Amino acid sequence: MQQEKRYSEMTRYEIQQEIARLNEKAKKAEQMGMVNEFAVLERKAVMAKSYLLSPDDFKSGELYGIEGDPGFYFKIQYLNGVFAWGYRLGGDGREEALPIAMLKKIEQNQS
């Protein structure tokens, strides 16, 4: 039995293939009404996409929109690998980590 590779060990091409595979499985799960399976596969695809991005493009202290959560913003305190640690503005103030693929630049970053 072949052991699965970590995203950090995959080439860019392998990650892109994995994202396509996960998206296809997610589409089938959604069509079959398997909501939980769909959510898990969607989250895995976001994680894989994070490995195609450069953490250097995300800056501590800046605000980012949250993909799939319109109207909410995330302020990065620090980065650890492909995770941005910080808190949601208007949230409960607890620190959380989001994969960088969930973050999107907003027009004007504020501090």
N, C-alpha and C positions, 0 to 999 in steps of 0.2 A: 504494500500500500504506500502510495506516494504522499509525503507530508506536504501540506500547503506552504507556499512561500509567504513571507510577510510582505506587505506593500513596500516596506523600506528596502527589501532585497530585490524587488522587481525592476525591470527596465521600464522606461516610459511607455514603450509599445505594449508590454505585458499589462501595465496598469490600465491603459486605454482599452485593451481587450477585456479585462476584468470588469471595467465600468460598463461596457456594452453588454456583457453577459448578465451582470446584475440588473441593468435596466430592462433587459428582455424578460428576466425572471420576475421582476417587480411588475411589469405590465401584465404578465400572465396571472400573477397572484391577485392583482387588482380586478381583472376581468372575472376571476373566479370568486370574488368577494372575500378573499383572505386578507382582511385589513391588517392584522398583526404581522403577517408574513411580508406584506407590502411595505410596512413601516420599517421593518428590520432590513430588508433589501435596499430600501431607499437610503437608510442611514449608512449602510456599508458602502454604497456608491459615493456618498458625500465624503466618507473617510478616504476612499481611494482617490477621489479628486483632489483632496488636500495634499497628497503626495506629488501631484503634478504642479503645485504652486510653490513659490519660494517664500518661506517665513520672513525673509528680509524685506518683502514688500509690505509687511504689516508692522506698524509702529506702536510702541507703548505710549499710552496717554491719548491716543486718537480714538475718535468715534467711528463706528462702522454700522451699517444697516445689517439686519439679520435676515438671511435668505429664508423665506417661508414664514416670516413673522413681521409683516409690514407694519410700519409705525413704531417699531421698537428699535432701540439702539444699544450697542454694546461698546463699552469703553475698555480697551485692553490695558492691563496692568503689566503683564509680561508674557513672553512666549516660551513654550517648552516643546520643542519638536514642531509638529504640525498643529498643536493646540494653542489657542489664545486664551489666556486666563484673565479674568476681569469680572465685570458685573454689568447687568442690564440697567440702563437708565430708567427710573421709574419702577424698578423692581424692588425686591425685598432687601437688596443690599448684600446678599450672599455672593461670595465668589463662586464662579463656575468656569468650566472650560468648554470652549466650542472649537470644533475643527475649523481650520482657517477657510475651508471651502464654503462654510456657512456665512462668512462675512463678506459684505460688499461695500466698496467705497461709497461714501456719500458726497454730494456736491461740494460742501464746505465742511472740512473737519474742524471741530471745535475742541477746546480743551476743558 
